[in-house]
Amino acid sequence: MSDVFRALGHPVRRQVLRKLRDGPMTAGDLAAAFPVSKPTMSGHFNTLKEAGLILAERHGTTIRYRLNAGAAEEAVALLMDIIGKETGT
């Protein structure tokens, strides 16, 4: 789970997840939406994949990413559990 929280720690990665809420997108389309280099975006994609937050599907030379909602829901549930215990609820 620490990989998930590390992945969520960067604003670009959080924005990628927001964009993927609306459906799958290609790596190129995602990269074009951010003012960073493609290699930097590739690193962000890898971090998100390693954390299980996104899934990659290769179609020829194109990589299409989609949100892994199950992993995101698990992270939210864990966070809510932590917050609930700390606040005494």
Buried (B, 14 or more C-beta within 10 A) or exposed (E): EEBBEEBBEBEBBEBBBEBBEEEBBEBEEBBEEBEEEEEEBEBBBEBBBEBBBBBBEEEEEEBBBEBBEEBBEBBEEEBEEEEEEEEEE
